[in-house]
Amino acid sequence: QVQLVESGGGLVQSGGSLRLSCAASGSMFRVNVMGWYRQAPGKQRELVATITSGGDTNYGDSVKGRFTISRDNAKNTLYMQMNSLKPEDTAVYYCNVNQGRGHTDYWGQGTQVTVSS
């Protein structure tokens, strides 16, 4: 089992920045990929960014060039630096860990990000 706790969300003006953190605990072995997803009201959950155990990253088209995902393996913590935020970035942001040969997904409880215009 893996437990994930996100933090760092909040209210920010358009053009501002936030840094999200996700602290992971439990059996953090054979992690395939960690990532951030988001869900806005009335919309499906969508990929924001992922990072593999080897450090390879992937970003959703809408955040490329503005968001940066990183991880500290020693601390079992995932980060996402969000710059040049836009009102359309408003959503609940979820941390995800995909683990093992069975590709089991674990999710955090989410953190709200609100960008005012």
Secondary structure, 3 states (H helix, E strand, C coil): CEEEEEECCEEEECCCCEEEEEEEEECCCCEEEEEEEEECCCCCCEEEEEEECCCCEEECCCCCCCEEEEEECCCCEEEEEECCCCHHHCEEEEEEEEECCCCEEEECCCEEEEEEC
